[in-house]
Amino acid sequence: MDALISAGRVLTGPGGAHLTDGAVLVQGGVIVDAGTRPDLEARTAPGIPRLAFPEATLMPGLIDAHVHLALDAGPDPVAALRASDDTDLILGMAGRAQRLLNVGITTARDLGDRNGLALRLRKEIAEGRLPGPRILAAGTPLTGPGGHCWFLGGEVEGTDAIRELVRRNAESGVDVIKVMATGGGITKGGPPIWQAQFTADQLRVVVEEAHAAGLPVAAHAHGTEGIAAAVAAGVSTIEHCTWMAQDGFQESTELVDAIAAQGIRVCPAASPDWRGFAERFGPERAKEMFDRLGWMSRRGVRLIAGTDAGVSRAVFDDFVSSLEFFESIGFSPAEIVDLATVEAAEGLGIADDTGLLRTGYRADLLVVDGNPLDDLQALRRVRLVMAAGRPYVPEGAMLDHLRR
């Protein structure tokens, strides 16, 4: 849809930079002009539709850096996955992708699915046959025999098997390679969450093969040993990064400084239910875990926003609750907006075409009532979403500002 979209406040970012009474001109799915509304109206052809939101904020679309569309966020998402054939599963994935779009997410990085279904869904959305965000798909995640998420089909043992699966994923057209560097919480009977599943040398093989194909590597790593191996291997992002050890937590200033120096982004993948997790895990232990992320940030580690949507209680339509996690560890609303837009785009390697309202970038846009630079709750009041230039009005939103 070609349109001139104006708002009382336009977030140009980063760092809370914005225009008062600004606008962007969208043509062919791309932002072709941006600036103040009077200037853009003066140089925009009369036949282009105008969408005016004088009391609202226009901003880049949100980016969820960690989702699992193949999981349903129910009480036992693994059992539900294993009980579904691929036809039912991809239909559920399509519905979940639409829920992401409904809350303003215009890019989602899917970090592990079954049989390449996220790649199929990515194509359907990109070609306009289904509504949804841009999907960055990891395909089949690598794990050890009987390891975390083995049920997705990525069990590997030995260097040759590692190379083969990375190459097979690359040939299928994935956007990122995912490796389970440690155990995880949703795999019944699997290795403990703190236990490393690969050595640093094995993870170097993953990174080497991925980089040969021009792909980044995302490492799921809860345990300190797995985090250390991921850092030594030079992965692009570390997911969770909770510093778990067999008998508690074991953080390392040296490793944190290496993460910062190497430019490895950390995605805590804070569930929308992070408060409930804290109650179940124990408020004091949870605070100890959460505070480490603030400590890492202060030492120069750059965080990005993600939800782990799909695991139990991590729903697809409550991104703001996940963003409130960062508020709880000391980030300002303006900083959090960056974590979910420009910082996430940089961390995912797509900052050359999204994450900012900039001429030549994809028309991934969001209009919300209120000012999210002051109050994150404004992000709950979605008026309009545009993904790659395709407009989407969430159910219940009123699009009453269309004029020519």
C-alpha positions as MATLAB code, in Angstrom:
seq = 'MDALISAGRVLTGPGGAHLTDGAVLVQGGVIVDAGTRPDLEARTAPGIPRLAFPEATLMPGLIDAHVHLALDAGPDPVAALRASDDTDLILGMAGRAQRLLNVGITTARDLGDRNGLALRLRKEIAEGRLPGPRILAAGTPLTGPGGHCWFLGGEVEGTDAIRELVRRNAESGVDVIKVMATGGGITKGGPPIWQAQFTADQLRVVVEEAHAAGLPVAAHAHGTEGIAAAVAAGVSTIEHCTWMAQDGFQESTELVDAIAAQGIRVCPAASPDWRGFAERFGPERAKEMFDRLGWMSRRGVRLIAGTDAGVSRAVFDDFVSSLEFFESIGFSPAEIVDLATVEAAEGLGIADDTGLLRTGYRADLLVVDGNPLDDLQALRRVRLVMAAGRPYVPEGAMLDHLRR';
ca = [
       0.000    0.000    0.000;
       1.350    3.429   -0.956;
       0.552    6.046    1.685;
       1.711    9.167    3.453;
       1.527    8.353    7.158;
       1.776   11.211    9.627;
       1.658   11.395   13.405;
       2.048   13.927   16.166;
       5.293   12.182   17.117;
       7.586   10.166   14.840;
      10.372    8.140   16.451;
      13.397    8.336   14.214;
      15.752    6.891   16.854;
      17.948    5.723   18.305;
      18.172    7.201   21.777;
      14.671    8.646   21.763;
      15.282   10.903   18.755;
      11.958   12.000   17.276;
      10.153   14.535   15.149;
       7.105   16.495   16.209;
       4.374   16.487   13.552;
       6.340   14.156   11.290;
       5.537   11.762    8.471;
       6.881    9.006    6.259;
       5.995    8.276    2.656;
       5.656    4.599    1.782;
       5.747    3.351   -1.798;
       6.310   -0.174   -3.048;
       6.844   -1.516    0.469;
       9.705    0.892    1.160;
      10.066    4.199    3.003;
      10.906    6.646    0.221;
      10.780    9.875    2.230;
      10.691   10.963    5.854;
      10.537   14.320    7.583;
       8.079   16.867    8.893;
       4.464   16.498    7.807;
       4.139   19.912    6.088;
       7.260   19.292    4.016;
       6.208   15.786    2.981;
       2.646   16.822    2.185;
       4.006   19.564   -0.061;
       6.075   17.116   -2.116;
       3.728   14.114   -2.159;
       1.492   13.533   -5.163;
      -2.182   14.404   -4.477;
      -3.428   10.902   -5.305;
      -1.436    9.203   -2.557;
      -3.689    8.247    0.399;
      -3.025   10.063    3.656;
      -3.172    8.345    7.045;
      -3.061   10.959    9.792;
      -2.651   10.196   13.510;
      -2.125   13.619   15.103;
      -2.411   12.365   18.700;
      -0.346    9.184   18.210;
       3.237    7.986   17.769;
       4.645    6.524   14.559;
       7.678    4.312   15.116;
       9.599    1.377   13.630;
       7.907   -1.994   13.869;
       8.938   -4.143   16.837;
      11.365   -7.062   16.579;
      11.018  -10.221   18.660;
      14.444  -11.842   18.503;
      13.444  -15.208   19.976;
      10.248  -17.115   19.181;
       9.238  -20.718   18.501;
       6.219  -20.680   16.215;
       6.002  -24.488   16.284;
       5.133  -24.416   19.997;
       1.720  -23.312   21.253;
       2.603  -21.726   24.653;
       0.193  -24.133   26.360;
       0.721  -26.260   29.478;
       2.739  -28.863   27.525;
       3.818  -27.380   24.180;
       6.166  -30.279   23.424;
       3.386  -32.849   23.750;
       1.148  -30.693   21.553;
       3.891  -30.446   18.938;
       4.535  -34.171   18.866;
       0.798  -34.899   18.592;
       0.421  -32.626   15.524;
       1.130  -33.573   11.940;
       2.832  -30.978    9.761;
      -0.422  -29.741    8.217;
      -1.994  -28.953   11.571;
       1.270  -27.592   12.872;
       1.822  -25.048   10.116;
      -1.778  -23.856   10.436;
      -1.150  -23.212   14.128;
       2.106  -21.474   13.296;
       0.308  -19.173   10.857;
      -2.172  -18.166   13.538;
       0.606  -17.488   15.996;
       2.465  -15.377   13.440;
      -0.649  -13.269   13.002;
      -0.836  -12.757   16.772;
       2.710  -11.408   16.690;
       1.707   -8.943   13.990;
      -1.353   -7.988   16.005;
       0.841   -6.476   18.744;
       3.148   -4.600   16.396;
       5.894   -7.156   15.776;
       7.048   -6.830   12.175;
      10.098   -9.113   12.416;
      10.396  -12.348   14.400;
      13.408  -14.645   14.599;
      12.182  -18.247   14.849;
      14.885  -20.229   16.637;
      13.927  -23.793   15.907;
      11.075  -25.630   14.218;
      10.302  -29.020   12.724;
      10.784  -30.063    9.097;
      11.449  -26.533    7.861;
       7.881  -25.377    8.463;
       8.986  -21.885    9.477;
      10.693  -21.557    6.091;
       7.432  -22.446    4.357;
       5.545  -19.945    6.477;
       8.213  -17.305    5.810;
       7.572  -17.697    2.071;
       3.782  -17.481    2.395;
       4.050  -14.263    4.417;
       6.741  -12.710    2.228;
       4.628  -13.307   -0.880;
       1.550  -11.765    0.723;
      -0.615  -14.858    0.988;
      -0.740  -14.790    4.783;
      -0.538  -11.921    7.289;
       2.461  -11.945    9.564;
       5.826  -10.446   10.385;
       9.020  -10.982    8.470;
      10.365  -14.316    9.697;
      14.038  -15.092   10.173;
      14.128  -18.877   10.385;
      16.723  -21.156   11.966;
      15.243  -24.411   10.702;
      16.413  -27.476   12.622;
      18.459  -26.601   15.736;
      21.566  -28.644   16.469;
      21.527  -30.628   19.694;
      23.279  -33.616   21.196;
      21.852  -37.165   21.168;
      18.780  -37.017   23.395;
      19.596  -33.367   23.981;
      17.523  -30.244   24.381;
      14.752  -30.164   21.729;
      15.868  -33.458   20.201;
      12.254  -33.894   19.031;
      12.834  -31.221   16.364;
      15.146  -33.614   14.529;
      18.550  -32.024   15.044;
      20.470  -34.643   17.035;
      24.133  -34.736   15.975;
      27.183  -36.556   17.310;
      30.678  -35.801   16.097;
      32.197  -33.228   13.784;
      31.001  -34.767   10.523;
      27.378  -34.837   11.664;
      27.637  -31.241   12.864;
      28.980  -30.066    9.517;
      26.335  -32.013    7.625;
      23.389  -30.536    9.521;
      24.695  -26.975    9.305;
      25.195  -27.397    5.551;
      21.761  -28.954    5.136;
      20.153  -26.072    7.006;
      22.080  -23.555    4.909;
      21.016  -25.258    1.683;
      17.383  -25.097    2.798;
      17.645  -21.296    2.996;
      17.725  -20.587    6.723;
      18.599  -17.114    8.000;
      20.494  -18.249   11.109;
      21.994  -21.417   12.571;
      20.730  -22.369   16.038;
      22.726  -24.598   18.362;
      21.726  -25.851   21.793;
      24.977  -25.279   23.666;
      23.402  -26.449   26.953;
      20.383  -28.327   28.180;
      16.989  -26.678   28.461;
      13.926  -26.648   30.645;
      11.264  -28.034   28.312;
      12.997  -31.297   27.346;
      11.850  -33.994   29.727;
      14.588  -36.518   30.410;
      17.183  -34.389   28.637;
      20.435  -33.049   30.068;
      20.200  -30.571   32.941;
      19.718  -26.957   31.929;
      23.230  -26.023   33.133;
      25.055  -28.849   31.356;
      27.095  -28.189   28.218;
      26.144  -30.267   25.165;
      29.070  -29.324   22.906;
      32.719  -28.509   23.445;
      34.199  -25.201   22.343;
      35.899  -27.000   19.427;
      32.576  -28.457   18.283;
      30.920  -25.045   18.478;
      33.805  -23.625   16.430;
      32.870  -26.126   13.721;
      29.277  -24.867   13.843;
      30.438  -21.252   13.506;
      32.963  -22.089   10.771;
      30.358  -23.867    8.621;
      27.735  -21.187    9.267;
      30.090  -18.357    8.374;
      31.133  -20.194    5.205;
      27.462  -19.984    4.212;
      27.190  -16.342    5.294;
      25.033  -17.147    8.313;
      25.146  -16.030   11.956;
      24.947  -18.474   14.862;
      22.576  -18.220   17.824;
      23.588  -20.319   20.831;
      21.079  -21.384   23.474;
      23.195  -21.302   26.622;
      22.024  -21.323   30.232;
      25.056  -22.900   31.858;
      28.343  -21.093   32.368;
      30.359  -23.858   30.696;
      28.197  -23.611   27.575;
      28.390  -19.823   27.616;
      32.191  -20.048   27.754;
      32.250  -22.464   24.811;
      29.937  -20.211   22.789;
      32.131  -17.179   23.447;
      35.273  -19.096   22.507;
      33.608  -20.223   19.282;
      32.564  -16.681   18.335;
      28.807  -17.044   18.039;
      26.687  -14.050   17.039;
      24.114  -14.153   19.836;
      23.740  -15.954   23.137;
      20.186  -16.821   24.132;
      19.234  -16.752   27.840;
      22.786  -16.444   29.268;
      21.688  -17.191   32.837;
      25.079  -18.330   34.233;
      23.765  -21.534   35.771;
      26.020  -24.139   37.343;
      25.307  -27.462   38.992;
      25.086  -25.909   42.442;
      23.751  -22.433   41.704;
      25.134  -19.607   39.591;
      28.669  -19.024   38.394;
      29.057  -15.691   36.633;
      32.395  -14.629   35.147;
      33.535  -11.035   34.751;
      36.181  -12.205   32.282;
      33.566  -13.894   30.103;
      31.201  -10.925   30.300;
      33.980   -8.619   29.168;
      34.777  -11.018   26.306;
      31.107  -11.020   25.234;
      31.170   -7.224   25.159;
      34.534   -7.025   23.372;
      33.474   -9.506   20.682;
      30.178   -7.719   20.066;
      28.128  -10.821   20.886;
      24.536   -9.791   21.568;
      22.636  -11.370   24.435;
      18.929  -12.101   24.169;
      17.550  -12.923   27.630;
      14.365  -14.229   25.979;
      12.339  -12.951   28.920;
       8.924  -14.584   28.854;
       5.824  -12.406   29.131;
       5.289  -14.516   32.256;
       8.639  -13.534   33.808;
       6.916  -12.412   37.004;
       5.224  -15.789   37.339;
       8.537  -17.495   36.669;
      10.075  -15.488   39.488;
       7.387  -16.691   41.904;
       7.841  -20.329   40.865;
      11.650  -20.169   40.803;
      11.855  -18.220   44.031;
      11.811  -14.406   44.109;
      15.268  -14.052   45.653;
      16.940  -16.500   43.254;
      15.110  -14.916   40.313;
      16.235  -11.432   41.326;
      19.806  -12.711   41.520;
      19.466  -14.065   37.965;
      17.742  -10.975   36.606;
      20.190   -8.537   38.184;
      23.050  -10.223   36.338;
      21.635   -8.919   33.074;
      21.728   -5.351   34.317;
      25.302   -5.972   35.488;
      26.235   -7.347   32.059;
      24.715   -4.324   30.358;
      26.659   -1.946   32.578;
      29.846   -3.766   31.571;
      29.098   -3.136   27.901;
      27.129   -6.201   26.800;
      24.411   -5.182   24.367;
      21.039   -6.808   25.006;
      18.207   -7.397   22.557;
      14.538   -8.139   23.179;
      12.906  -11.536   22.730;
      10.147  -13.519   24.401;
      10.785  -17.265   23.904;
       7.184  -17.249   22.675;
       5.853  -20.773   22.332;
       7.186  -22.322   25.514;
       4.649  -22.708   28.303;
       3.092  -19.373   29.346;
       5.192  -17.435   26.813;
       2.290  -16.209   24.701;
       2.588  -14.570   21.306;
       0.472  -11.498   21.981;
       1.996   -9.864   25.061;
       5.349   -8.462   23.966;
       4.988   -5.473   26.274;
       5.094   -7.669   29.366;
       8.441   -9.026   28.174;
       9.681   -5.478   27.637;
       8.654   -4.616   31.196;
      11.314   -7.066   32.321;
      13.979   -4.640   31.093;
      12.247   -1.827   32.941;
      12.538   -3.892   36.117;
      16.337   -4.090   35.775;
      16.768   -0.360   35.211;
      16.276    0.407   31.531;
      14.305    3.510   30.553;
      11.362    3.267   28.141;
      13.425    4.959   25.414;
      16.241    2.434   25.875;
      13.741   -0.425   25.783;
      12.235    0.840   22.521;
      15.754    0.666   21.080;
      16.231   -2.907   22.373;
      13.110   -3.933   20.444;
      13.914   -2.003   17.256;
      17.334   -0.731   16.188;
      19.386   -2.776   18.676;
      17.548   -5.966   17.755;
      17.977   -5.204   14.052;
      21.722   -4.773   14.540;
      21.965   -7.931   16.628;
      20.115   -9.959   14.001;
      22.146   -8.568   11.113;
      19.259   -6.789    9.397;
      19.993   -3.182   10.386;
      20.649   -2.264    6.765;
      16.922   -2.354    6.005;
      14.857   -2.237    9.201;
      14.807   -1.047   12.803;
      14.670    2.673   11.971;
      12.384    5.004   10.011;
      14.860    5.816    7.282;
      14.646    6.429    3.541;
      15.288    3.192    1.652;
      14.300    0.935    4.563;
      11.459   -1.577    4.550;
       8.133   -0.072    5.474;
       7.957   -1.871    8.834;
       5.947    0.609   10.868;
       3.809    0.842   13.962;
       1.329    3.497   15.123;
       0.360    3.571   18.802;
      -1.679    5.914   20.959;
       0.443    7.777   23.470;
       4.200    8.155   23.851;
       6.221    4.956   24.431;
       9.297    7.059   25.245;
       7.534    7.995   28.479;
       5.369    4.957   29.102;
       5.746    1.463   27.604;
       1.994    0.927   28.023;
       1.511    3.041   24.904;
       2.770    0.007   22.959;
      -0.380   -1.857   23.995;
      -2.565    0.672   22.173;
      -1.815   -0.355   18.592;
      -3.625    1.599   15.887;
      -1.884    0.395   12.738;
       0.844   -2.048   11.788;
       2.604   -2.064    8.429;
       4.915   -4.940    7.539;
       6.900   -4.549    4.309;
       4.332   -1.969    3.224;
       1.301   -4.177    3.850;
      -1.110   -2.492    6.303;
      -2.720   -4.434    9.097;
      -5.299   -3.094   11.536;
      -5.513   -5.210   14.717;
      -8.960   -6.306   15.814;
     -10.518   -3.602   17.948;
      -8.339   -0.796   16.608;
     -10.075    2.070   14.841;
      -8.614    3.343   11.576;
     -10.604    6.540   11.374;
      -7.902    8.838   10.067;
      -7.901    7.837    6.396;
      -8.224   10.769    4.051;
      -7.178   11.782    0.577;
];
